[in-house]
């Protein structure tokens, strides 16, 4: 490979990496007509002009996509801008479920637009277009469409793709004055959703005694909190220290020794010294949210054991409810004050062996990011309370 081609390859990779940070809506481009029906997921869609005789927009479709030649021959396409709860449609038309579904269009209900192009019955927006220009550039056809008809939903938010993952929009209040210092802004705190309700109220009550800072709270899973720190939506997050990426730094607050959760009348309830090996003879209810689910399973894998996972739940209280109903044991890290599940069933806890790997609770922040001045006293309150 020549030096020039090596440089070109490096530039291409840098371009792809840079463009991965450009947030865009997720769209299904469909067509139907004499050439037949087809559709494909695209992110490259943008307006061209609202001041042409009819509004115009463009989409870029890979030349190997089945839809590309059909759009050319049919002379029409519909841009279905998806809602944030429709990522399954995007994945289907991107070919991720090809082994499970023969016809991509079976994943949703459809209506025909004026041109005959299929429209998802309930997208956020749909633009029905006649092709007025088509040009192949590199690997993609650039189609310019003249908008003939528009469907707009009454409510909903767009599905966003950025950093090679789906996301959704969040409102950011505008700055009212350039004289406003970021250090005077509200403190935006994220908390891991399984232990937020047990830890945050006491922390905030203590913090509020000495600081009048406005607080904005967000509960979320591991991925959502990291995303919030990276984008600046959060100043800091109270979460577990498992699988944190290099651009997130963490201050350890405490350890969370995992424990066994059982119904009061479970066959193992009277056993004081339970082992992971003993648990493998009984069904398990797994808190299946990353990174917790993987961590709990790894405890077994480290001893070459495989638990009988019967139920997988993303909800902490659902896990407690199923355990209380006698449907299995669970392993958890957070221990609320009450020994009753939401449905009033009595629960008991048993410790795991002392050498079991523990989770750590941390305060996470974006590496190198500027923090509001109120963040330091908040972190100090967290350290004081967790040191108990």
N, C-alpha and C positions, 0 to 999 in steps of 0.2 A: 504494500500500500504506500503510495507516494505521500510526501509531507502535506501536499495540498489536499489530498483526499482525507487524510487524517484530521486536518484542521476542519474540513467541511463536516466530517462525522461528529467532531466535538461540538461544533457550532449547532448542528442539528439536535444533539442531546441537550445542550444548554437551552435551545429554543423550546423543546418539549418540556423541560423542567420549568422554565420560566412561565410558559403558557398554562401549566398546571395550576398556577396560583391565580389565574384570571377566572373569577367566578362567572358562571353563565347559567342560563336557564336550560332545562332539559326538555327536549321536544321530540315528538314523533312526527316525522314527515311521511304522509301517505299519498297515494295516487290511485286512480282507477279510471278505466276507459277501454278503448279498443285493444290496448296492449295487455290489459289485465290489472289486477290489484296487487299492491305491494306497500311496504312501510319499513322505515328504518329510524333508529334513534340517532339524533344529531344534537350537538351542542353549539355548532357554528351557525347561528341565526341572528340576524340583526336587521333593523330598519334601514332603508336606503333613503327614502324621502316621502314626506306626507304631502308634498306640493307638486307632484307630478299629476297628470290628469286623474289618475287614481293612485292611492298610496302604493308604495313599492317596498319590498323587503327581499333579502337574499338568504339562501341556505347553501351550505357546502355538504355534498354527499360523496362519499368515497366511490370511485369508479367501479369497484368490485361489488358494491352493494346491488342486490337484485333490483332495488327501487330506481337506481340511476337511469338505466336505459328506458324503463317504463315511464318515468317522468318526462323524458324527452319525447317519447312517442305519444303519450296521452296529452301532453301539453298542459298539464295541471298538477297541482299538489296542494295539500292542506297541511299547515303547521299546527300541530296540537301541542300547546304549551302546557305541561303537566303540573298538577297540584303536588304539594309536598307529601301527600299520602299515596301517590301513584308511582312510586319507584319501581314496583313490580312490572308495570307496563314498559317502562324504560328497559329494564333488564331483559324482558321477553323479546323486545324488538332489537336488542343488541345481540341476541342469539345465545344468551346465557342458559336458557332452558330448552335448548333445541332437542335434547334427548327426552324431554318430558311432554312437549307440546308440538303437535305436527303443524298446526296453523297458528301463527303468531296472533292473528286477529281473534282467536278464541279467548284471549286473556281479558277482554273487556267487551262492553256493549258499544255499538256504533250507530251513527246516523250519517246520512249523506248530506254533504254540503251542496251548494248550487252547482258546482262543477261536476259533481258526482264523486269527488274524493271523500273517503271515509273520515268522519270526525268521531273521536272518543265522545261518548254521550255527555260526559261531564268533565271536560278539561277546565283549566283556569281560563284559557282563551284559545280560540281556533281561528286561523286566518286562511281563507279559501283563496287560492291564487291561480292565475293563468300565467304560464311561462312566457316571458317576453325577451329573455336573454339567457343563453347557456354557454359557458366557456369552461374548458378543461384546463386546470392549472395544477401541474404535478399529478398527484394521486387523486385529486378531487374535482368534481364538477361544481362550478359555481352557478347556481340557478337564481336568476332575478325574477321575482313574481310580482304581477300586478294584482293587488288585493281586490277581490270581487265581493266578498262577504265576510262578516266577522261574527263569531259567537263569543260572548263574554259571560262568565259565571257571576252570580250575585255575590259570592264570597269565596274565600280560600286564599292560600299563599303559594307562591311558585316553588317548585322543586329546583334546587340549586346544585350545581356540580362544581367543586373546587378542591384543590389538594387531593385529587383522585378519589374523592368520596362525595356522597350525597350530603346535602345540608338543607337548611331552611333559613329564611330571612328572619332577622330580629331588628326591631326598631331601635335606632340610636337617636336620642334626643339631640337637636341641633345646639351648637354653641351660641349663646345669646350675645356674647361680647368677646372680642379678642383679648380684652383685659382680664378675662376670667382665667384664673390659674388652674391647671390640671390638679394641683395639690388641694384645691378647694372643692373638687368634685365629689360626688357620692362615691362611697366605697362599694365596689361590686364584688360580691362574694359568691363563690360556687361551693356546693357541698355534695358529696357522693350520696346518692339518693337512699341507700340502705341505712345509713346512720345519721343523716341530716336531722330528722325529727327528734332524735334522742340527744344530740349534742348541741346543735345550734341555738336552741332557745336559751339555755343557761349561759352560753358564751355571749350572746347578744345582750342578755339582761345585765351581765357584769360589765360589758363594754359600754352600755348606754348610761351607766352611773357616772362616768367621767368624760364622756365624749358625746357631742350632739350631732356627729356626722350622720347624714342620711345613708341608710344601708339599702342596697338592692340585692336580693337573694335569688339564687337559681339552683334548683336541684337538678342533677343529671347523672348519667352513667359516666364511666371512665373516659370514653371517647368524646362525649359532649363537653366535659370539663376541660380536657386538653385543648379541644377546638376553641373553646371560649377564651382560654388563656392566650392561645396563639393569635387570635384575631383581635384581642384587646377588649372583648366583650366582658371579660372578668379580670379583676386585679389580682385575685388570689383564689385558691380553692382548697377546701378541706377534703382530703381524699386518701386512698390507700397508696402506698409507695411502690406498688407492683407495676412493672413494665412502663416506667416513665421514660419518654424519649429524651434525647440529649439536649434539646432546647428548653426543657423544663427542669428547674431546680427545686429541691425540696428540703424543708426543715422538718426533721422527725419530731413528733410530739409524744407519741406513746406507742406501745405495742398492743395488739389485739389478739390475745391467745385464743385460738379456735376452740370451740366447745361442741359437745353433742347435745342436740335438742331432741327430746322424746315426749310423747304423750304420757300423762301420768300413769296410765294403765298399760304402757308398752311392756312386752315381755322382758326387756332389758332394764326397766326402770329401777329395779331393786339392786342392780349390779353397781357397786361403787367404783370399780376399776376396769373400765371398758378399754378395749384396744380396737384399732382399725380392723384387725383381722376378724374379731368377733362381729363387727358391724357388717362385714361382707355377707353374712348369712341372712341379712334382713334387707327389705327394700329401702331405697334412699329417695328422699325428696331433695333435689339439687337446686340451690339458688343459682340459676343459670344466667348470670350477668357478668360480662368481663370487667375486671380480671378475676372476680371472685370464683366463678364456676371452675375455671381452669386451675386456680389455686387449690380449691378443695379436692378436685380430682387428683392433683399432683401429690397431695398428702398420701393417697393410697398408692399411686404409681411409684413413689419413692421406696415403698416396701414391697414392690412387685405384687400389689393387690389390685383387684378390680371390683368396685362396688356395684351393687345391683340398682342402677339408677332407674326408677320407675316413673318419676314425675320430674319435669324440668320447668321451673317457674322463674319469670323475670321479676316477680314482686316478693319483697321480703315478708310482708304480712300474709301473702298467699301461701308461702312456704310454711309459716307458723300455723296457719289455718289447717293445711293438709296434715301436718304433723299432729296437731291437736286432735284431728279426726281419726288418728290411728292408722294413717295410710303409709307411714314410714318414718324413719329417723332423718335428721338433717344435721349438717355441720355448719355453724355460723361463727362470725367473729364479733358481731355487735350484740350486746345483751341489754334489752330494755328493762325498765324497772318492774314491769308487770309480768306475772307468770301465766297470764291468760291470753289466748288468741283472740282475734276480733270476734269470733263466733262463740266466745265464752268457754272454750275448752282449756282445761288445766294442762300446763306444760312444766316439764322439769329439765334441768341441765345436768350434764355430767362432764367432767374435765377429760381432756385427752392427755396422753403421756406428756411429761414435762419437757421432753426433748423435741416435741412437735414444732415444726417451723411456724413462726408467728407472722401475722400481718402487721404492718406499721401504718399508723395514721400520720399523715404529713400535711404541712401547709405548702402548697405548690404555687410557684410563680413562674412567669416567663423569664428565662435567662436574659439578663441585660435590660429588662423592661423597667421603665420608671413607675414607681408606686406612689399613690397619693400619700400625703403626710399622715393620714389617719391609719394607714396600713400597719405601721410599726406598733402603735399601741394596741391594735387589734391582735396582732401576732403575739404580743406580750401577754395579753389576757389569755389567749389559747394556751401558751406555755405554762402559765400559772395554774390554770384549771386542770390541764392534763397531767401536770406533775404530781397531782394528788393521787 
